[in-house]
Amino acid sequence: MDPNDPYFFMNYGYCALDENNYPIFSHHFPLVYNKWKYQANLYFYILSLIDNPKGNILDIGCGQGGGVSIFNSYFNFNKIVGLDLNPPKNSSLYSNVEFISSNFLNNNLPSYSFDIITAIQTFEEFTSTSKTFTLFFKEISRLLKPQGSIIFTCFQLLNTDNNDLTSEIKSQNLYIDKEIDITKNVIYSVHIDSLRYKNNNEEMYNITRKIKEKLLYCSYKIYLLKSYGI
Ligand SMILES: C[S@@+](CC[C@H](N)C(=O)[O-])C[C@H]1O[C@@H](n2cnc3c(N)ncnc32)[C@H](O)[C@@H]1O
């Protein structure tokens, strides 16, 4: 886990809109995280939605471990697992942290073993067919302990209904505890990053501009689901 890795985080970030509280959680960050302030904020934000986060946590699509490093440095989990098709190469220095190289839809993790599962900007990878969409929630339901929580981010085109999502959630013995629209917070985060890149990184400046355009047609939501259990 190396904060200097250019892909340490790969999400659009979260920026609080209230200036008195701006940006949230920034007091947590040592200097090395400064570049990733809003991306790391998104991980802090999602965990702030759970009372007393503890136990075992799985980050699906952990990328190069940015989220896992936040879980490890600022929370008190017994076990932290980061799973990705392409996890960090150098294995972890921490005894309670494990990286697994696997397709989430075909993983070997034991059933009912996680209190919390997170999937940040990863859910879209599973929505391309109805089969992978169903399998995603089936696996979540298998891996969560009773009353466990899954938090995932989700892009939705404006004016689309989410009937498929809600019926799939229900059929896998899960229920929606919170559904939060953070589109403005994400646009604000991308906007600030875009200003930061304007004069020194043309490629990233163009990427962030395109993301902002895309977000005009989408909502960016966070879902917190709970498992009814066995
Ligand atoms: C946009 S990145 C998000 C990374 C990280 N969650 C973050 O917020 O910085 C999406 C990640 O999902 C991973 N991914 C895509 N399909 C996957 C699959 N079927 N199983 C596991 N990981 C997958 C990709 O390799 C990539 O690292």
The ligand as an SDF file (V2000), in Angstrom:
LIG
                    3D

 27 29  0  0  0  0  0  0  0  0999 V2000
  -12.7080    2.3440  -10.1190 C   0  0  0  0  0  0  0  0  0  0  0  0
  -11.7350    1.1540   -9.2760 S   0  0  0  0  0  0  0  0  0  0  0  0
  -12.1320    1.5600   -7.5800 C   0  0  0  0  0  0  0  0  0  0  0  0
  -11.0170    1.2030   -6.6320 C   0  0  0  0  0  0  0  0  0  0  0  0
  -11.2620    1.5390   -5.1540 C   0  0  0  0  0  0  0  0  0  0  0  0
  -12.4880    0.9460   -4.6600 N   0  0  0  0  0  0  0  0  0  0  0  0
  -11.2630    3.0220   -4.8870 C   0  0  0  0  0  0  0  0  0  0  0  0
  -12.3150    3.5680   -4.5250 O   0  0  0  0  0  0  0  0  0  0  0  0
  -10.2170    3.6550   -5.0410 O   0  0  0  0  0  0  0  0  0  0  0  0
  -12.6040   -0.3830   -9.5520 C   0  0  0  0  0  0  0  0  0  0  0  0
  -11.8080   -1.6090   -9.1420 C   0  0  0  0  0  0  0  0  0  0  0  0
  -12.6650   -2.7800   -9.2660 O   0  0  0  0  0  0  0  0  0  0  0  0
  -11.8480   -3.8670   -9.6800 C   0  0  0  0  0  0  0  0  0  0  0  0
  -12.7130   -4.9130  -10.2770 N   0  0  0  0  0  0  0  0  0  0  0  0
  -13.4020   -4.8580  -11.4440 C   0  0  0  0  0  0  0  0  0  0  0  0
  -14.0890   -6.0000  -11.6510 N   0  0  0  0  0  0  0  0  0  0  0  0
  -13.8190   -6.8070  -10.5970 C   0  0  0  0  0  0  0  0  0  0  0  0
  -14.2150   -8.1270  -10.2430 C   0  0  0  0  0  0  0  0  0  0  0  0
  -15.0320   -8.8480  -11.0340 N   0  0  0  0  0  0  0  0  0  0  0  0
  -13.7510   -8.6630   -9.0850 N   0  0  0  0  0  0  0  0  0  0  0  0
  -12.9110   -7.9420   -8.2880 C   0  0  0  0  0  0  0  0  0  0  0  0
  -12.5010   -6.6790   -8.5720 N   0  0  0  0  0  0  0  0  0  0  0  0
  -12.9430   -6.1190   -9.7060 C   0  0  0  0  0  0  0  0  0  0  0  0
  -10.8820   -3.2330  -10.6760 C   0  0  0  0  0  0  0  0  0  0  0  0
   -9.7250   -4.0480  -10.8510 O   0  0  0  0  0  0  0  0  0  0  0  0
  -10.5800   -1.8900  -10.0140 C   0  0  0  0  0  0  0  0  0  0  0  0
   -9.4440   -1.9630   -9.1830 O   0  0  0  0  0  0  0  0  0  0  0  0
  1  2  1  0
  2  3  1  0
  2 10  1  0
  3  4  1  0
  4  5  1  0
  5  6  1  0
  5  7  1  0
  7  8  2  0
  7  9  1  0
 10 11  1  0
 11 12  1  0
 11 26  1  0
 12 13  1  0
 13 14  1  0
 13 24  1  0
 14 15  1  0
 14 23  1  0
 15 16  2  0
 16 17  1  0
 17 18  1  0
 17 23  2  0
 18 19  1  0
 18 20  2  0
 20 21  1  0
 21 22  2  0
 22 23  1  0
 24 25  1  0
 24 26  1  0
 26 27  1  0
M  CHG  2   2   1   9  -1
M  END
$$$$
